[in-house]
């Protein structure tokens, strides 16, 4: 038996912002270098996007735009720090590098976009009218009216109560603070 152990691999996305100063239009060398770094650390590239020009929300190193791309790959968790360190020390001038853990493509469930509510047909509208007409209305009796009137009067009495004698007022607090200050 051999001592080879298979390390579990997770799905990751590498998002890069490439400096405009180092971008010469031909990025095949940059893509090749990134691929070599990833494969060196046991990553398997799933797919990669092309570099596209992006306007930045704020300047990074005095640049208002950069070239952005993503690489989706599978790699062991232990190798992510090594990949990040090697990308940062490579000859490629990155403005930013971000590696995030992603879900595997087969497990991703996209929420459907909201659509406009469908128009109700005439049959549905007629059905709704007949169901609302068939419901009996609740009867209001004089007892229920009297109950609600009594409850309203009770609520008004509770809000109009005079303050309890046990409650402390602001004047009492001021007097007590003055006494304490005099003692100091």
HUDA-V278496 format. One record per pair of residues at least 12 apart in sequence whose C-alpha atoms are under 10 Angstrom apart, sorted by the first residue. I is the first residue (numbers start at 0). GAP is how many residues later the second one is. Records with the same first field share a line. If there is no record, write none. Layout:
# HUDA-V278496
I->GAP + GAP
This chain:
# HUDA-V278496
5->70
6->35 + 68 + 69 + 70 + 71
7->66 + 67 + 68 + 69
8->33 + 34 + 35 + 64 + 65 + 66 + 67 + 68 + 69 + 70
9->33 + 63 + 64 + 65 + 66 + 67 + 91 + 92 + 93 + 94
10->32 + 33 + 34 + 35 + 61 + 62 + 63 + 64 + 65 + 66 + 89 + 90 + 91 + 92 + 93 + 94
11->31 + 33 + 34 + 59 + 60 + 61 + 62 + 63 + 64 + 65 + 68 + 87 + 88 + 89 + 90 + 91 + 92
12->32 + 33 + 34 + 35 + 57 + 58 + 59 + 60 + 61 + 85 + 86 + 87 + 88 + 89 + 90
13->20 + 34 + 55 + 56 + 57 + 58 + 59 + 70 + 83 + 84 + 85 + 86 + 87
14->33 + 34 + 53 + 54 + 55 + 56 + 57 + 81 + 82 + 83 + 84 + 85
15->35 + 50 + 51 + 52 + 53 + 54 + 55 + 71 + 78 + 79 + 80 + 81 + 82 + 83
16->34 + 35 + 36 + 37 + 39 + 43 + 48 + 49 + 50 + 51 + 52 + 53 + 76 + 77 + 78 + 79 + 80 + 81
17->12 + 33 + 34 + 35 + 47 + 48 + 49 + 50 + 51 + 74 + 75 + 76 + 77 + 78 + 79
18->41 + 42 + 44 + 46 + 47 + 48 + 49 + 73 + 74 + 75 + 76 + 77
19->33 + 43 + 44 + 45 + 46 + 47 + 73 + 74 + 75
20->42 + 45 + 72
21->45 + 69 + 70 + 71 + 72
22->28 + 43 + 44 + 69 + 70
24->26
25->25
26->23 + 24
27->22
28->63
29->21 + 61 + 62 + 63
30->17 + 18 + 19 + 20 + 38 + 40
32->54 + 57 + 58 + 59
33->37 + 49 + 52 + 53 + 56 + 58
34->13 + 36 + 38
36->45 + 46 + 47 + 49 + 50 + 53
37->33 + 35 + 36 + 37 + 41 + 42 + 44 + 45 + 46 + 48 + 49
38->34 + 36 + 44
39->39 + 43
40->34 + 35 + 37 + 38 + 39 + 41 + 42 + 45
41->32 + 33 + 34 + 37 + 41
42->29 + 30 + 31 + 32 + 33 + 36 + 37 + 40
43->28 + 29 + 30 + 31 + 32
44->26 + 27 + 28 + 29 + 30
45->25 + 26 + 27 + 28 + 59
46->23 + 24 + 25 + 26
47->21 + 22 + 23 + 24 + 25
48->19 + 20 + 21 + 22 + 23
49->17 + 18 + 19 + 20 + 21
50->15 + 16 + 17 + 18 + 19
51->14 + 15 + 16 + 17
52->12 + 13 + 14 + 15 + 16
53->12 + 13 + 14 + 15
54->12 + 13
59->35 + 36
60->34
62->32
65->28 + 29 + 30
66->27 + 28
67->26 + 27 + 28 + 29
69->27 + 28 + 29
70->28
71->27 + 28 + 29 + 30
72->28 + 29 + 31
73->27 + 28 + 30
76->24
79->19 + 20 + 21
80->18
82->16
83->13 + 14 + 15
